[in-house]
Amino acid sequence: MFGSLGMPELIVIMVIALLIFGPKKLPEVGRSIGKALREFKKTTEDIKGKFEEQINAEEFKDIQNDIKDIKKDLSEDGEGKKIS
């Protein structure tokens, strides 16, 4: 979850945060960081979803064009006349 951070590194980070913010302010800072991370995750998921929608729309357009080309090829005989 934390990449290459082990337990000793996390303890050092927590001690430094405790010294900087103090015991009364630390829970508030933790909540703020958690809220910011949730917002960041939500935003990245929204952006990812929009990219996927755009890719699917482009693929759908390509498929529609392929179907039109095949339909056009099938509707014409060898002499260029349309078959009803």
Sequence and secondary structure as in RCSB ss.txt:
>XXXX:A:sequence
MFGSLGMPELIVIMVIALLIFGPKKLPEVGRSIGKALREFKKTTEDIKGKFEEQINAEEFKDIQNDIKDIKKDLS
EDGEGKKIS
>XXXX:A:secstr
  TT  HHHHHHHHHHHHHHHHHHHHHHHHHHHHHHHHHHHHHHHHHHHHHHHHHHHHHHHHHHHHHHHHHHHHH
B TTS B  
